[in-house]
Amino acid sequence: MKSTKTATEVGRTFATMFLDITFRQKLLKTRTVEEFKEALVHQRQLLTVANQGPTSHRKSCVSIQRHHQPLQLKDLLPVGKGIWEDIARRFPVYPLDFTDGIIGKNKAVGKYITTTLFLYFACLLPTIAFGSLNDENTDGAIGVQKTMAGQSIGGLLYALFSGQPLVVLLTTAPLALYTHVIRGICDDYNLDFSTFYAWTGLWNSFFLALYAFFNLSLIMSLFKRSTEEIIALFISITFVLDAVKGMVKIFQKYYYSDSLWSYSADRTPLKSLLGLGASLNTSFHSALNTSLLASPQGLASMSGHPSYHASRETAVLSLLIMLGTLWLSYTLYQFKKSPYLHPYMREILSDCALPISVLTFSLICSYGFREIKMSKFRYNPRENLFKIAEMHSLSLKAISSAMGLGFLLSMLFFIEQNLVAALANAPENRLVKGTAYHWDLLLIAVINMGLSLFGMPWIHAAYPHSPLHVRALAHVEERVENGHIYETIVNVKETRLTTLGASILVGFSLLLLPVPLQWIPKPVLYGLFLYIALTSIDANQLFERLALLFKDQASYPPTHYIRRVPQRKIHYFTGLQILQLLLLCAFGMSPLPYMKMIFPLIMIAMIPIRYKLLPRIIEAKYLDAMDAEH
């Protein structure tokens, strides 16, 4: 017998193959003998290729087999197949979503508490932000109270019944844009806003249910890693730009305002120079779009007659508070890498970076500088939370118009929900309980149907909250390979308790209106937004390759694509991604609201660009190396 056929050699072969934890998880998901054999053959082929890069990048080649077989029409049938498979996959482990980390070994109660606090602040602050914006855009029809109530109810239902509870739901900037457009249509045609809003939401839920029943979430497999990273970097850029715009608006009110400085009565307002009045809602899907907070109305005091004289100190303090919040939160986030304190204490400080920074600078602003008054959001104590819209008051023509808006809205929901869920379920996160794209899409349709009837803001999966939630529940190790240090996720506590607890806390926060929630100044929110933007670019390969343009070639990291792809091809690929990013910015940051409404169609147009245009410029073997799934 040949030495390669002995039991020892066979054992070594399989031991080498099973060394990859991603491959082991992949085998657990197989349902037939043929799928198991196909996975073994594919893994053997990967091991025969000379690939010496870090495992954190090499694992991208052994992820879900969504590239190997093209999507066919028969995959979309029979109706409801995907939903049934999602339920069959997730229901057996449903009890474990409540007991993992609580009962038995490897308890993680402390991590659950810190993650719940992180989610609470990360969800509450943008909820207040968009509630303030919706209050202005709808003349009080949708205010802060309704936004918080909708966030709590929707998040609670999703935490209890979703297939992937690690995904976080939020209302976002594009949804606020749709609400603003709906209000404008109602004013132009004398339609009842609540009813037209409800019909638009019902049509949106109807189309989402169709997408779920016909398994259309499989179409998202056409989105390659490069497309996902373009969108993620676009969101990070809009976070930074919108935070800056929000701060500029504070400066134009408190630093350059003509009403504050009599000697500058002939000064041209900065607002007219920058044209910021039409720049609201600039982000595609930034759940934390800060520009939405800084409208002139929002900067006004709660009372119509402020008891203080605004001055330049307010603007300067706002800038310092924003930068201080960013500095403290990011420093604490990186504290787990420092040599100080016990490792357990470092992890707690890192997990609590967001609430610590928000509370610290809110107290500093409220008590340390109490003589300098900051802006507050508006609050209507008489807002009716659970008034159902009168669905029969619209004509058939108006209902048909709502169907058109509902279809465009459903495209936005479909892409965002599936894209964010895919980022949360990325192979490098090493989730083991399975996915549920179709069921979750149907659940989103049901949740938003109820929110539409009661006139509450719509919600869907939020980026970067969902990946950051996964990261907060992960056990991370540092590994040294080829002289470089890489962070690798070993396992993730897949639980429903954190999102459940955060949603309950948001609901109880209704009791904290208007005080003490109004003590949180808007510059603290801006600092939070910058922190979220900064942490969301971690492991973004597009950002890493963009940084290569400014690095010495000798200092390039030993990633697999750098070893296998010529440097010129790498820069070509990066440049083409930047062009696509600029295209997204052109539509996503357009001052014309109706251009933003067709933004999902621009995203879909990126699919033929990737499959038809890029292969004509860069060889397929190089594209496969640089555009591996994860």
C-alpha positions in Angstrom: 0.0 0.0 0.0 1.3 3.5 -0.9 2.3 5.6 2.1 -0.3 8.2 1.1 -3.0 5.6 1.4 -2.3 4.6 5.0 -4.6 5.4 7.8 -2.1 7.8 9.3 -1.8 9.8 6.1 -5.6 9.9 5.6 -5.9 11.1 9.2 -3.4 13.8 8.6 -5.2 14.9 5.4 -8.5 15.2 7.1 -6.9 16.9 10.2 -5.5 19.5 7.9 -8.8 20.1 6.2 -10.7 20.2 9.5 -8.3 22.7 10.9 -10.2 25.5 9.3 -13.2 26.4 11.7 -15.1 28.0 8.8 -14.9 24.7 6.8 -16.2 22.8 9.8 -19.1 25.1 10.2 -19.7 24.8 6.4 -19.9 21.0 6.7 -22.4 21.3 9.6 -24.8 23.2 7.2 -24.7 20.6 4.5 -28.0 18.6 4.1 -27.0 15.8 1.7 -24.2 13.4 1.1 -23.5 15.1 -2.3 -23.1 18.6 -0.6 -20.8 17.1 2.0 -18.6 15.5 -0.7 -18.6 18.7 -2.8 -17.4 20.7 0.2 -14.6 18.2 0.8 -13.4 18.3 -2.8 -13.6 22.1 -2.8 -11.6 22.3 0.4 -8.9 20.0 -1.0 -8.6 22.1 -4.1 -8.1 25.2 -1.9 -5.4 23.5 0.1 -3.4 22.6 -3.0 -3.2 26.2 -4.0 -0.1 28.1 -2.8 -1.8 30.5 -0.5 0.3 31.7 2.4 -1.8 34.6 3.5 -3.3 35.1 7.0 -6.2 32.8 7.9 -8.4 35.8 8.5 -8.2 36.6 4.8 -7.6 33.1 3.5 -10.9 31.9 5.0 -12.7 34.0 2.4 -12.2 31.3 -0.1 -14.1 28.7 1.9 -17.2 30.6 2.7 -20.8 30.1 1.6 -20.9 28.5 -1.9 -22.9 31.3 -3.4 -20.4 32.0 -6.2 -19.9 28.5 -7.5 -23.4 27.9 -9.0 -25.2 30.6 -10.9 -28.7 31.5 -9.7 -31.5 29.9 -11.7 -35.2 30.5 -11.9 -36.0 27.1 -10.3 -34.1 28.3 -7.2 -37.0 30.8 -6.6 -39.6 28.1 -6.5 -41.6 26.6 -4.9 -43.3 29.5 -3.2 -42.4 29.8 0.5 -39.5 27.3 0.3 -37.0 29.7 1.7 -39.2 30.7 4.6 -39.9 27.1 5.5 -36.2 26.2 5.4 -35.3 29.2 7.6 -37.9 28.1 10.2 -36.6 24.5 10.1 -33.1 25.7 10.5 -33.6 28.2 13.3 -36.5 26.7 15.4 -34.6 23.8 16.9 -32.0 26.3 18.4 -34.6 28.9 19.5 -34.4 28.0 23.2 -30.6 28.3 23.1 -31.0 31.9 22.0 -32.2 32.6 25.6 -30.0 30.2 27.6 -26.6 30.4 25.9 -24.2 32.3 28.2 -26.7 32.2 31.1 -27.0 28.5 31.9 -24.2 26.0 31.8 -20.6 26.6 31.0 -19.0 29.7 29.4 -21.3 32.1 31.0 -21.3 35.6 29.6 -23.7 37.6 31.8 -21.2 40.5 32.1 -20.8 40.7 28.3 -24.5 40.6 27.8 -25.0 43.6 30.2 -22.3 45.7 28.6 -23.6 44.9 25.1 -27.1 45.8 26.1 -26.0 49.1 27.4 -24.0 49.7 24.1 -27.1 48.9 22.0 -29.3 51.0 24.2 -27.3 54.2 23.6 -26.5 53.3 20.0 -30.3 52.9 19.3 -31.7 55.6 21.6 -29.6 58.6 20.3 -30.3 58.2 16.6 -34.0 57.5 17.5 -34.2 60.8 19.2 -32.4 62.4 16.2 -34.7 61.1 13.6 -37.7 61.7 15.8 -36.7 65.4 15.9 -36.3 65.5 12.2 -39.6 63.7 11.5 -41.3 66.2 13.8 -40.1 69.1 11.7 -40.7 67.4 8.3 -44.3 66.3 9.2 -45.4 69.3 11.2 -45.6 67.3 14.3 -47.5 64.3 12.9 -44.5 62.0 13.7 -42.4 63.2 16.7 -39.8 61.9 19.1 -42.3 60.0 21.2 -43.7 58.0 18.2 -40.2 57.3 16.9 -39.1 55.9 20.3 -42.3 53.9 20.6 -42.0 52.4 17.2 -38.3 51.6 17.8 -39.1 49.8 21.0 -42.1 47.9 19.7 -40.4 46.9 16.4 -37.2 46.0 18.1 -39.0 43.9 20.7 -40.9 41.9 18.1 -37.8 41.4 16.0 -35.8 40.2 19.0 -38.4 37.6 19.9 -39.4 36.2 16.5 -36.5 36.9 14.0 -34.3 34.2 12.6 -31.1 36.3 13.1 -31.6 38.3 16.3 -28.1 39.8 16.1 -29.4 42.2 13.4 -30.4 45.6 14.9 -33.3 47.5 13.5 -33.4 51.3 13.3 -35.1 54.1 11.3 -32.7 55.7 8.9 -32.1 58.8 6.8 -33.6 57.5 3.6 -36.7 56.5 5.5 -36.9 60.0 6.9 -36.5 61.3 3.3 -39.5 59.2 2.1 -41.5 60.5 5.0 -40.6 64.1 4.0 -41.6 63.4 0.4 -44.9 61.9 1.4 -45.6 65.0 3.5 -44.9 67.2 0.5 -47.2 65.2 -1.8 -50.0 65.4 0.8 -49.6 69.1 1.1 -49.6 69.6 -2.7 -52.7 67.4 -3.3 -54.6 68.0 -0.1 -54.3 64.4 1.1 -54.5 63.2 4.7 -50.9 62.6 5.7 -51.5 59.7 8.2 -53.7 57.8 5.7 -51.4 58.3 2.7 -48.4 57.3 4.9 -50.2 54.2 6.0 -51.1 53.1 2.5 -47.5 53.6 1.3 -46.3 51.5 4.2 -48.9 48.8 3.5 -47.9 48.6 -0.1 -44.3 48.4 1.0 -45.1 45.5 3.3 -47.1 43.8 0.5 -44.1 43.8 -1.9 -41.7 42.7 0.9 -44.0 39.7 1.6 -43.9 38.8 -2.1 -40.1 39.0 -2.1 -40.0 36.7 0.9 -42.4 34.1 -0.4 -40.7 34.0 -3.9 -37.2 33.6 -2.3 -35.9 36.8 -3.9 -33.3 37.2 -1.2 -31.3 34.7 -3.2 -30.7 37.5 -5.7 -28.5 39.2 -3.1 -25.9 36.5 -3.7 -25.0 38.5 -6.8 -23.6 41.2 -4.6 -19.9 40.5 -4.3 -17.7 41.6 -1.4 -16.5 44.6 -3.4 -20.0 45.9 -3.7 -20.7 45.5 0.0 -17.5 47.3 0.9 -18.3 50.2 -1.4 -21.6 50.7 0.3 -20.1 50.3 3.7 -17.4 52.9 3.0 -20.0 55.2 1.5 -21.9 55.1 4.7 -18.8 55.8 6.8 -18.0 58.8 4.6 -21.5 60.2 5.0 -21.3 59.8 8.8 -18.2 62.0 8.8 -19.6 64.6 6.4 -22.9 64.8 8.1 -21.3 65.3 11.5 -19.2 68.1 10.1 -22.3 69.7 8.5 -24.2 69.5 11.8 -21.3 71.3 13.5 -21.1 73.9 10.8 -24.8 74.7 11.3 -24.2 75.2 15.0 -21.4 77.6 14.2 -23.6 79.5 11.7 -26.2 80.0 14.4 -24.1 80.7 17.4 -20.7 81.9 16.0 -21.7 83.8 12.9 -25.3 84.7 13.6 -26.1 88.4 12.8 -28.7 88.5 15.6 -25.9 87.8 18.1 -23.4 90.4 17.0 -24.7 93.9 16.3 -21.4 95.0 14.7 -21.9 92.4 12.0 -25.4 93.3 10.9 -24.3 93.5 7.3 -22.6 90.0 7.4 -23.9 87.4 4.9 -25.1 84.4 6.9 -23.0 81.3 6.5 -26.1 79.3 5.7 -26.6 81.2 2.5 -23.0 80.7 1.5 -23.0 77.0 2.0 -26.5 76.2 0.9 -27.0 73.9 3.8 -30.8 74.4 3.9 -31.3 71.9 1.1 -28.7 69.4 2.2 -30.8 67.4 4.7 -31.0 63.7 4.4 -27.7 63.3 2.6 -27.0 59.7 3.7 -28.3 56.6 1.9 -28.7 54.4 4.8 -26.9 56.1 7.6 -28.9 55.4 10.7 -26.9 58.1 12.4 -27.1 61.0 9.8 -26.2 63.9 12.0 -27.2 66.6 9.4 -30.8 65.7 10.2 -30.4 67.0 13.7 -29.2 70.5 13.1 -32.0 72.3 11.4 -32.6 75.9 12.5 -35.9 74.8 14.2 -34.2 72.1 16.1 -31.6 74.5 17.4 -34.2 76.7 18.9 -35.0 76.5 22.6 -38.0 74.6 23.8 -39.6 77.9 24.9 -40.3 80.5 22.3 -38.4 83.0 24.4 -34.9 81.8 25.4 -33.7 83.1 28.7 -30.0 83.3 27.7 -27.9 85.2 25.2 -26.3 82.8 22.7 -22.6 83.5 22.1 -19.6 82.1 20.4 -18.8 80.1 23.5 -21.7 77.8 22.6 -20.2 77.0 19.2 -16.6 76.5 20.5 -17.9 74.3 23.4 -20.0 72.2 21.0 -16.9 71.5 18.9 -14.9 70.5 21.9 -17.7 68.3 23.2 -18.0 66.5 19.9 -14.2 65.9 19.6 -14.0 64.9 23.3 -16.8 62.4 22.9 -15.0 60.9 19.8 -11.6 60.8 21.6 -12.9 59.2 24.8 -15.1 56.6 23.1 -12.5 55.5 20.6 -9.7 55.5 23.3 -11.8 53.2 25.5 -12.7 51.1 22.5 -9.0 50.5 21.8 -8.2 50.1 25.5 -8.4 46.3 25.3 -5.2 46.4 23.3 -3.3 48.3 26.1 -1.2 46.7 28.8 -3.0 48.5 31.6 -5.3 46.9 34.2 -6.6 43.4 34.2 -7.7 41.9 30.9 -11.3 41.5 32.2 -11.4 45.2 33.2 -10.0 46.2 29.8 -12.7 44.3 28.0 -15.4 45.9 30.2 -14.1 49.4 29.4 -13.9 48.6 25.7 -17.5 47.2 25.6 -18.8 50.2 27.6 -16.9 52.8 25.6 -20.1 54.3 24.1 -22.2 54.7 27.2 -19.3 56.0 29.3 -18.4 58.7 26.7 -22.0 59.8 26.2 -22.7 60.1 30.0 -19.3 61.7 30.7 -19.6 64.5 28.3 -23.3 65.0 28.9 -22.5 65.6 32.5 -19.6 67.8 31.7 -21.8 69.9 29.4 -24.8 70.0 31.7 -23.0 70.8 35.0 -19.5 71.9 34.1 -20.7 74.6 31.7 -24.3 75.1 32.9 -24.0 78.9 32.1 -23.6 78.0 28.4 -26.9 76.7 27.1 -26.9 74.0 24.4 -29.7 73.2 21.9 -32.4 70.8 22.7 -34.8 68.7 20.6 -38.5 69.5 20.5 -41.0 67.5 22.6 -44.8 67.4 22.3 -46.3 65.9 25.5 -49.8 65.7 23.8 -48.7 63.4 20.9 -51.1 60.5 20.4 -49.1 57.3 20.0 -51.7 54.8 19.0 -54.1 56.5 16.7 -55.0 54.3 13.7 -55.1 56.0 10.3 -58.5 56.3 8.5 -57.8 54.0 5.6 -61.0 54.7 3.7 -60.5 58.4 3.3 -58.3 58.2 0.1 -59.4 57.9 -3.5 -58.4 55.0 -5.7 -56.0 57.3 -7.6 -54.3 58.3 -4.4 -54.0 54.7 -3.3 -52.4 53.8 -6.7 -49.9 56.6 -6.2 -49.1 55.2 -2.8 -48.4 51.9 -4.5 -45.7 53.5 -6.7 -44.0 55.0 -3.6 -44.4 51.7 -1.8 -42.6 49.8 -4.5 -39.6 52.1 -4.5 -39.6 51.9 -0.7 -39.7 48.1 -0.8 -36.6 48.1 -3.0 -34.8 50.1 -0.4 -36.0 47.8 2.4 -35.1 44.7 0.4 -31.5 45.7 -0.3 -30.7 47.2 3.1 -32.2 44.3 5.1 -30.5 41.6 3.2 -27.2 43.5 2.8 -26.9 44.3 6.5 -27.9 40.7 7.4 -25.2 39.4 5.1 -22.6 41.6 6.8 -23.7 40.3 10.2 -23.7 36.7 9.0 -20.2 37.1 7.3 -18.1 33.9 7.6 -15.4 35.7 9.6 -18.0 36.2 12.4 -18.2 32.4 12.8 -21.9 32.3 13.5 -23.1 28.7 13.9 -26.9 28.8 14.2 -27.7 29.6 10.6 -29.3 32.4 8.6 -32.9 33.3 8.0 -33.0 35.9 5.2 -36.5 35.0 3.9 -38.2 34.7 7.2 -36.7 37.9 8.5 -37.8 39.8 5.4 -41.3 38.6 6.0 -41.1 39.6 9.6 -39.9 43.1 8.6 -43.0 43.4 6.4 -45.3 42.5 9.2 -43.7 44.8 11.7 -43.7 47.8 9.3 -47.3 47.1 8.4 -48.3 47.7 12.0 -46.0 50.8 12.3 -47.6 52.2 9.2 -51.2 51.9 10.6 -50.2 53.8 13.7 -48.2 56.4 11.9 -44.9 55.4 13.4 -41.6 55.6 11.5 -40.5 52.5 9.5 -37.5 50.5 10.6 -35.2 48.0 9.0 -31.7 46.5 9.5 -29.1 49.1 10.4 -25.5 49.4 9.4 -23.0 49.5 11.2 -25.0 48.7 14.3 -25.6 45.1 13.3 -21.9 44.2 12.6 -20.9 46.1 15.7 -23.4 44.1 17.8 -21.9 40.9 16.6 -18.5 42.2 17.4 -19.6 43.2 20.9 -20.7 39.6 21.6 -17.6 38.0 20.1 -14.6 36.5 21.8 -11.7 37.9 19.9 -8.1 36.7 19.9 -4.9 38.2 18.5 -2.8 36.0 16.3 0.6 36.7 14.8 1.2 35.5 11.2 4.1 36.5 9.0 5.1 39.2 11.5 1.7 40.9 11.5 -0.9 40.9 14.2 -4.5 40.0 13.3 -7.6 39.9 15.3 -9.7 36.8 14.8 -13.1 36.0 16.1 -13.1 32.7 17.9 -16.9 32.5 18.6 -19.9 34.7 19.1 -22.6 34.4 21.8 -25.7 34.3 19.6 -28.4 35.5 21.9 -31.7 37.4 21.8 -31.3 38.9 25.3 -29.2 41.9 24.2 -31.5 43.2 21.6 -34.5 42.3 23.8 -33.1 44.2 26.7 -32.1 47.3 24.6 -35.6 47.5 23.1 -37.2 47.3 26.5 -34.9 50.1 27.8 -35.8 52.3 24.8 -39.5 51.8 25.6 -38.9 52.7 29.3 -37.0 55.8 28.1 -40.4 57.3 27.1 -40.7 58.0 30.8 -37.5 60.1 30.7 -39.0 62.6 28.3 -38.4 65.5 28.3 -36.0 65.3 31.3 -33.3 64.0 31.6 -33.0 63.0 27.9 -32.9 66.6 26.9 -29.7 67.0 28.9 -27.9 65.1 26.2 -26.6 67.9 23.9 -26.4 67.4 20.2 -22.6 67.7 20.0 -22.4 64.5 22.0 -24.6 62.9 19.3 -22.2 64.2 16.7 -19.2 62.7 18.5 -21.1 59.4 18.7 -21.7 59.5 15.0 -18.0 60.0 14.3 -17.1 57.1 16.6 -19.5 54.8 14.8 -18.1 55.9 11.4 -14.5 55.3 12.6 -15.2 51.9 14.0 -17.2 50.8 11.0 -14.2 50.9 8.6 -12.4 48.1 10.5 -11.6 45.2 8.2 -12.9 47.1 5.2 -10.7 45.8 2.4 -11.5 48.7 0.1 -10.2 51.1 2.8 -7.1 48.9 3.3 -6.3 48.9 -0.4 -6.9 52.6 -0.6 -4.3 53.1 2.1 -1.8 51.1 0.0 -1.6 54.1 -2.3 0.1 56.0 0.4 2.4 53.3 1.8 5.8 52.1 0.9 5.6 48.8 -1.0 8.0 47.2 1.6 5.4 47.9 4.3 2.5 46.2 2.5 0.8 43.6 4.7 1.2 39.9 3.6 -2.4 39.5 2.5 -3.2 36.8 0.0 -4.2 39.1 -2.8 -1.0 41.1 -2.5 1.0 38.0 -3.0 -1.0 36.8 -6.0 -2.1 39.9 -7.8 0.3 42.4 -9.5 0.4 45.8 -7.8 -0.9 47.6 -10.8 -4.0 45.4 -11.0 -4.7 46.0 -7.3 -4.6 49.8 -7.9 -6.8 49.4 -11.0 -9.4 47.5 -9.0 -9.3 50.1 -6.2 -9.7 52.9 -8.7 -12.7 51.3 -10.2 -14.3 50.9 -6.8 -13.6 54.5 -6.1 -15.5 55.5 -9.3 -18.5 53.4 -8.2 -18.2 55.1 -4.8 -18.4 58.5 -6.4 -21.4 57.4 -8.4 -23.1 56.4 -5.1 -22.2 59.8 -3.6 -23.6 61.6 -6.6 -27.0 60.2 -6.0 -26.9 59.6 -2.3 -25.8 63.1 -1.5 -27.9 64.9 -4.2 -29.9 67.9 -3.0 -32.8 66.6 -5.1 -35.0 64.3 -2.9 -36.4 62.4 -5.9 -32.9 61.4 -7.0 -32.4 59.8 -3.6 -35.6 57.9 -4.0 -34.2 55.9 -6.9 -31.0 55.2 -5.0 -31.8 51.5 -4.6 -31.9 51.2 -8.4 -28.4 52.6 -8.6 -27.2 49.9 -6.2 -28.7 47.2 -8.4 -27.0 48.7 -11.4 -23.7 47.9 -9.7 -24.3 44.2 -10.4 -23.8 44.4 -14.2 -20.8 46.7 -13.6 -19.2 44.0 -11.5 -20.0 41.1 -13.8 -19.7 42.7 -17.2 -17.4 45.7 -17.0 -14.7 44.7 -14.5 -13.8 41.4 -16.2 -13.0 43.3 -19.4 -10.4 45.4 -17.5 -9.0 42.9 -14.9 -8.4 39.2 -15.5 -10.9 36.9 -13.8 -8.2 35.1 -11.7 -7.1 38.4 -10.2 -10.7 39.5 -9.6 -11.4 36.2 -7.8 -8.4 36.8 -5.5 -9.3 40.4 -4.6 -13.1 40.0 -4.5 -13.3 36.8 -2.4 -16.6 36.8 -0.5 -15.2 37.4 3.0 
